Amino acid sequence: MVPPTKRADARRNEQRLLDAAAAAFVRSGVDAPVRDIALEAGVGVGTIYRHFPTRADLILAVYRHQIEACAEAGPTLLATRATPYAALVAWVDLFLDFLVTKHGLATALRSDHTRFDALHAYFLERLVPVCADLLHAAVTAHEVVDTVRPLELMRAIGNLCVGAGDADYDARRMVGILLTGLRIGGGS
């Protein structure tokens, strides 16, 4: 038997919830109050719990939602930005928001390694090819060096985001320096 599809208004509510939760997680971490997420999404707290019975369910859904947003953004950015390098920089900005949200994921899942491992595999499956396409386009346009592999770049960005919660550290600035270093001629 095929599960029933959600009504259009339920899908819109879920989308608003995921967008609001992602924004709240970027600002305040995964412990952001549910009432704040509900207020930002324009729904009641009960609506959140109908869609996501536990905080872990909400965090996982946001994580998957952001993976999809990053995956879908790559081709769009390549088609709409002035250069492949500009598309890569814009995509990395989205990826940074995703990474900031991801920092609370392991704690939220506690010991549920199966869910975490499945999510990590999904992350690699969806995002490494997008990063590869963006890098390849920038290399082909002679905008960046061809010595960095997609997963290496993504790990470097992730490592630079580790200190994102520290008030004396600007992860976006550090990632900007990394991206400038990829440019042929060192950004000149």
Phi, psi and omega in degrees: 000135180278131179295147180294145178277154180286149174295158182300319180292326177292321177294319178296316178301315180297318179298314178298319178298313181296318178296315180294318179294318179300314179297317179295321180293323178294318181287314193237359183087174186288353177268011178306137182300137179300322180298326178292320178296315180298316179299314180296325180278347181075031179229169176278159179301323179300326179297320178299312183290335174292320180280321187224092186301333180231162176299320178300320177299318179295315181297316178298318180295320178296317179302310179296319179301316181288326175300312180297319179298317178295318181296317182286332183289328185307300180299323179296315180296320178299324182281337188248344181273156184297325182220159175300324178297317178298322177295317179299314180298316179296320179294319179298325177299316176296318179299322177298315177303317178300314182295323178297318178295321185296335185303331179269000186296311184300318179294318182296325181275348182048251185255016181277072184297329181298313179294318181295315180297319178296320179293320179297317178298319178298317177303309180297315182299321185272322191262329180299315178298326179292314177299320179299316180297317180295315178298315181301316179297319180290324176294314180300325178278004180059038179260332180227160178293157182257023185260000182251130176272153183305311182294326176299314179298315181296320178293320178299316178298315178301318179295324178289342180272352183303321181271016186302333181279351182278127183296337182265016184227133180244095182300320181298320179296317180294320178293324175300320177296317177302312182295322177297322178294337177285338184295141175295126184088007178068030175093000180281000000 
